[in-house]
Amino acid sequence: MSQDDLILPKDFPQLKNDTFLRAARGEETEHVPVWCMRQAGRYLPEFREFRAGKDFFDTCRSPEACCELTLQPLRRFPFDAAIIFSDILVIPQALGMDVQMVPGKGPTFPDPLKEPEDLQRLQPKVDVEKELGYVFKAITLTRHKIDGKVPLIGFTGAPWTLMSYMIEGGGSNTHSKAKRWLYRHPKASHMLLKMLTDVIVEYLLGQVAAGAQALQVFESHAGILGPVEFNEFSLPYLRDIARRVKEKLKETAKDIPMIVFAKDAHYGLEDLSQSHYDVVGLDWTVDPSAARERTGGKVSLQGNMDPCALYAPKEHISKIVKKMLEGFGTRGYIANLGHGLYPDMDPENVGAFVEAVHTHSKQINKRM
């Protein structure tokens, strides 16, 4: 196969390990599949070395770089899925906003949205292929290079989370500028959320066409909203995304599991489990058996070990994992952390987490 063929979304190698996809659909598996949010990240010395001196978004725009960073953790650990290396803020960039990754500060918008009239600065109609085609190329290249080892997950930020970044101008503890919009400019807020939703739907469909085998929607700032605001400004758009993507995929007969991860929205579990997603991701503030009960078997669950548990000694990590697995049960369950890996985490402990999930889940399954 020539290098040019590697960027064509066809003739992909056959999938050898479909445990993650089967668990997402609620089917029986020999062991519980496991992957980690931010598994391609700064906790790996090879990641830091590869990224040294390079601009973050330049890296995101290089299919070869994204492919290499996505594959790095798979060379070290027997993860059951890979997630494409990219960033949720490529969507605001596609809408015409300037976003920079400032060392020591994180994502920064030099010119955030301040008033509703600023919406006129955004691209009214985004050519997703033109603006975000580099992500699609990265997915296609990675699908070829991953050689069917595990499935590849594509992802996006959710509308409310992206909106809050676009108004706050970066990270925030209170998100008060973005929430001010919800209370003072509800009409403009819905306009922006709808605009983002339309781009996200196209973006996710483009990722599937490029070779993504599952999709995750990150509503990272869900917990900043209370139940009432969540039900008005987040949930309808999350539902709309899954419904529209699924409807479109039906036409191509593709069965692509979709995961929603609404961090800290424990009050919305019942609603999220009836929102057209196959899997609901959980953060570490939710009790596994309570989550099972509240979602009533309608969806598979993903999560939710406290990332900071990875600072514990390895034998303690093993005990924490065992307890988590006993809470969730081994069917319709994907093991993960309750949020992403932190840069100062020991790769050895990540390996211990993966091994504990595989070992304990096999033992539990044997007893059943």
Secondary structure as the mmCIF struct_conf table of DSSP 4:
data_model
#
loop_
_struct_conf.conf_type_id
_struct_conf.id
_struct_conf.beg_label_comp_id
_struct_conf.beg_label_asym_id
_struct_conf.beg_label_seq_id
_struct_conf.end_label_comp_id
_struct_conf.end_label_asym_id
_struct_conf.end_label_seq_id
TURN_TY1_P TURN_TY1_P1 GLN A 3 GLN A 3
HELX_RH_3T_P HELX_RH_3T_P1 ASP A 4 ILE A 7
BEND BEND1 LEU A 8 PRO A 9
BEND BEND2 ASP A 11 ASP A 11
HELX_LH_PP_P HELX_LH_PP_P1 PHE A 12 LEU A 15
BEND BEND3 LYS A 16 LYS A 16
HELX_RH_AL_P HELX_RH_AL_P1 THR A 19 ALA A 24
TURN_TY1_P TURN_TY1_P2 ARG A 25 GLY A 26
BEND BEND4 GLU A 30 HIS A 31
STRN STRN1 VAL A 34 VAL A 34
TURN_TY1_P TURN_TY1_P3 MET A 37 ARG A 38
BEND BEND5 ALA A 40 GLY A 41
TURN_TY1_P TURN_TY1_P4 ARG A 42 TYR A 43
BEND BEND6 LEU A 44 LEU A 44
HELX_RH_AL_P HELX_RH_AL_P2 PRO A 45 ARG A 51
TURN_TY1_P TURN_TY1_P5 ALA A 52 GLY A 53
HELX_RH_AL_P HELX_RH_AL_P3 PHE A 56 CYS A 60
TURN_TY1_P TURN_TY1_P6 ARG A 61 ARG A 61
HELX_RH_AL_P HELX_RH_AL_P4 PRO A 63 ARG A 76
BEND BEND7 PHE A 77 PHE A 77
BEND BEND8 ASP A 80 ASP A 80
STRN STRN2 ALA A 82 ILE A 83
BEND BEND9 PHE A 85 PHE A 85
TURN_TY1_P TURN_TY1_P7 ILE A 88 LEU A 89
HELX_RH_AL_P HELX_RH_AL_P5 VAL A 90 ALA A 94
TURN_TY1_P TURN_TY1_P8 LEU A 95 GLY A 96
STRN STRN3 GLN A 100 VAL A 102
TURN_TY1_P TURN_TY1_P9 PRO A 103 LYS A 105
STRN STRN4 GLY A 106 THR A 108
BEND BEND10 PRO A 110 ASP A 111
BEND BEND11 GLU A 115 GLU A 115
HELX_RH_3T_P HELX_RH_3T_P2 PRO A 116 ARG A 121
BEND BEND12 LEU A 122 LEU A 122
BEND BEND13 PRO A 124 LYS A 125
HELX_RH_AL_P HELX_RH_AL_P6 VAL A 128 LYS A 145
TURN_TY1_P TURN_TY1_P10 ILE A 146 GLY A 148
BEND BEND14 LYS A 149 VAL A 150
STRN STRN5 LEU A 152 GLY A 157
HELX_RH_AL_P HELX_RH_AL_P7 PRO A 159 GLU A 168
BEND BEND15 GLY A 169 GLY A 169
STRN STRN6 GLY A 170 GLY A 170
BEND BEND16 ASN A 173 THR A 174
HELX_RH_AL_P HELX_RH_AL_P8 SER A 176 ARG A 184
HELX_RH_AL_P HELX_RH_AL_P9 PRO A 186 ALA A 210
TURN_TY1_P TURN_TY1_P11 GLY A 211 GLY A 211
BEND BEND17 GLN A 213 GLN A 213
STRN STRN7 ALA A 214 GLU A 219
TURN_TY1_P TURN_TY1_P12 SER A 220 HIS A 221
HELX_RH_3T_P HELX_RH_3T_P3 ALA A 222 ILE A 224
BEND BEND18 LEU A 225 LEU A 225
HELX_RH_AL_P HELX_RH_AL_P10 PRO A 227 PHE A 233
TURN_TY1_P TURN_TY1_P13 SER A 234 SER A 234
HELX_RH_AL_P HELX_RH_AL_P11 LEU A 235 GLU A 251
TURN_TY1_P TURN_TY1_P14 THR A 252 ALA A 253
STRN STRN8 MET A 258 ALA A 262
TURN_TY1_P TURN_TY1_P15 LYS A 263 ASP A 264
HELX_RH_3T_P HELX_RH_3T_P4 HIS A 266 GLY A 268
HELX_RH_AL_P HELX_RH_AL_P12 LEU A 269 LEU A 272
TURN_TY1_P TURN_TY1_P16 SER A 273 GLN A 274
BEND BEND19 SER A 275 HIS A 276
BEND BEND20 ASP A 278 ASP A 278
STRN STRN9 VAL A 279 GLY A 281
TURN_TY1_P TURN_TY1_P17 TRP A 284 THR A 285
BEND BEND21 VAL A 286 VAL A 286
HELX_RH_AL_P HELX_RH_AL_P13 PRO A 288 THR A 295
TURN_TY1_P TURN_TY1_P18 GLY A 296 GLY A 297
BEND BEND22 LYS A 298 VAL A 299
STRN STRN10 SER A 300 MET A 305
HELX_RH_3T_P HELX_RH_3T_P5 PRO A 307 TYR A 311
BEND BEND23 ALA A 312 ALA A 312
HELX_RH_AL_P HELX_RH_AL_P14 LYS A 314 PHE A 328
BEND BEND24 THR A 330 GLY A 332
STRN STRN11 TYR A 333 LEU A 337
BEND BEND25 GLY A 338 HIS A 339
HELX_LH_PP_P HELX_LH_PP_P2 GLY A 340 TYR A 342
TURN_TY1_P TURN_TY1_P19 PRO A 343 ASP A 344
HELX_RH_AL_P HELX_RH_AL_P15 PRO A 347 ARG A 367
#
